[in-house]
Amino acid sequence: MGRNLTTIGFDADDTLWQNEQFFRLTEQRFAALLADHASPEAISSHLLEVERRNLQFYGYGIKGFTLSMVETALTLTGGKVPTTAIAEILAAGREMLTHPVETLPYVRDTLERLSGDYRLVLITKGDLFDQERKLAQSGLGDFFNGVEIVSEKTAATYAQAFARHGHGAERAMMVGNSLKSDVVPAIAAGSWGVHVPHALTWALEHHEAPTVSPRFRVVNDLSQLHALLMEIEEI
């Protein structure tokens, strides 16, 4: 093939569809539930630390978030959290797991435009069932030549995915909203890393931009991706 790039990987949550806003709304409900025991700031801070600690056990996604809320409630109430509060936390988690998918602007048009010229691969982390549900509900599945739902995104993850679904990382690009998960490790694997900032990004996904890398790019939204690809093909 004559193209410099043959494969494009896309993140899912907050790149193709809304995700973080539902976590934020649920966290606000959770803080209100424990308002008699701590301030909203203290509750959020404690919850974040519990989530950070629990990633190694539960991984990413709504189920781990729900369990972390339960643990936080038990800790902040000294083990005296009412059963009704536990029930409400579990109900909030179930609501998140059944929430309709809200596709972000320009996603469908961009995937449709690129799918004929590139191999498109969805590379996302999180709960297997939930990510499969969201992909099915989004109606975007037919655009992708491959789907990788992984427990963590590392340089090795991208090297393996782009070897399976394309011509290796050097001829691939990863597009996503998380510098930590989508951009930095993809560049480390040898691919291009394109940051598409989202208004809301989970604190544990924050990372300094790899501005010194010649393979780092930023677009305001996916409508700018095609022009960027044309620019890179000229390099």
N, C-alpha and C positions, 0 to 999 in steps of 0.2 A: 504493500500500500504506500502511496506517495505522501500521505499525511504525516506531519510530525506527531500529531495526537490521534489515537484511534479509539480511546476509551475514556469515558467520563463517569466518575462516581458521584453520586448524590447522597447526602445525608437526608434523613426523613424529618424528624421532629424539629420544628421551627425553621426548616429550610423548605420543605414541601407543604407542610401543614402546621397549624397552630398547636402548641403543646404547653409551653411554659406558663401561659396565662391561666390554664386550668389548675396547675399546681399552686400558683399564687392565690387564686380565688379560694381554693380549698384550705390553704394555709391561713388565710384571713378568717375563715369559718372556725378553724381549729383554735386560733388565738382567742376568738370571742368565747369559745367553749371553756377556755381555761383562764378567762379574764380575772377571776377571783384569786388566782394563784401567782400570777406574774404579769409583767407588762408585755405588750405585743412584741417589743424589741427583744426582750429576754427569752420569750417563747421561741421566736424565730431563730435566735442565736443558738439556743440549746438544741432545737430540732436539726439545724444544719450540722452541728457536731455529731449528733446521733446518726444522721444520714451518712456522714463521712465515714464513721466507724463501721457502719453496717454494710457499706458497699461490698466489702469482701465476703459477706455472707449472703446478701440478697441480690446483689447486682443493681442495675439501673431499672427504673420504671416505677409504675404506680403501686405495685404490691409492696415493694421495699419501702416506698414512701409511707404507705398506710401503716406498716408495721413499725416504722420509726416514729410516727405520730402516737401510736399506742404506747410505745416505750417512753416517749417524752412525757406523755400524760401521767403515766405511772410514777415517773421520777419527780415531776414537779408537784404532784399532789401527795408525795410520800406514800404512794401505794393506795391512796384512798379515793382514786378517781371513780365516780359513779358508773355502774354498769350501763346506764343510759348514755353516758358520754362515750364509752367504748363502742356502743352500738351505733352512735351517730358518726363516729370516726370510720367505722367499717362501711357504713352506708355511703359516706362521702367517697370512699375509695371505689365502691361499686359504681357510683355515678360517673366517676372519671373514666372507668373502664368501659362505659357504655355511651360516652358522650359522642355525638356526631362529629365526623371529621370536617374541619374547616380548612380547605386548601388555600394556600397563600397566593397573592397576585402573581400573574405571569407564569405560573408553574406549568399549567397544561400547554399553553402556547409554546413555551420554551422546549419542553420535552418533545412535543410534536415536531417542532422545527429541527431538532438535533437528532432525533431517533433514526432518520434515514441515512445520516452521514457518520454517526459514531455508535459504538457499543455503549449503551447506558447501563450502569450497574447501581442498584440501591444498596448502600452500605450503612447500616444503622445498628445501634446498640439498644438494649432494653429487653423487656419481657417478650418472649417469642410469640405467645398468643396475642398479646395486645398489638404488637407491630404488624402481625399478619392481618389482624382485624382492620387496622387503620389503612393498610395498603389496599385491602379488598374494598373497603368503603370509599376510598378516595377515587377509585376508578382509573388509577394511574398505572396499574400493574402491567398492562400490555406494552407500555413504552420501554420496559426494562428487559434487557437480555439476561440479567442475572440479579439475584437478591441474596445479600449476605446479612444475616442478623447475628451480631457478635456480642460477646460479653464485655469486650473492651476494644478500644481502637488504638493500636500501636503501629509502629513502622512495619513490623512483621505482618500485621493484619492486612495492611494495604499492599505490601509486596506480594502476599499470597493471593489476595483477591484479584489484583490486576494481572497476575500471572495466569490465574484460572480463566478470567473473563476477557482478556485482551492480549496485548503484546508486551506486558511488563510495565512496571511503575514509571519508567522513563518516558513512555509514550502515553501516559495517563494523566488525568486531572481529577482532583477531588474538590467538590463544591459543598460548602456547609456553613452554618452559622457559628460553630464553635471553633475558636482558634486552637484550644487544647486538644480536642478530639478529631476534628476534621482537617485542619490545616497543618499544624506543626508536625504530627507524625507522618502525614502523607508526603510532605516535603522531605522529611528524614528518609523516607523510603525511596526517594528519587523522582517523585511525581510533582506536578504543579499543585499548588494549594490555593484555592480561591475562597476568600472570606465573604460571606453575604450576611452582614450584621442584622441582627434581629433586635427589636426594642427591648425584649426581655431575655436575659441569659442567666441561667442558674449560676450561683456563686462558685460552685465547684467546677464550672467549665471555663472560668476566666483564665486568661493566659496573655502574656505579652506578645504582641504581633512580631513575627519574624521578618522585620522590614529589611534586614540585610540580605535575605535570600533572593536571588534573581528569579526564583520560581514562585514567589508570593505575589498575589494580586488581590484587589478588593473591588467588588461591584456593589452598587447600592441595592440592587434587586436583580432578579433573574432575567429581566428584560435586557440587561446589558451583557449577558453572557455570550451571545452569538458574536457580537462585535469584538469582544475580548478574544474569542477563539480565532477569529479571522486575523487579529493582530499577532497572536502567537504563531499561527501557521506561517507568517511571513518571516519569523525570526530564523 
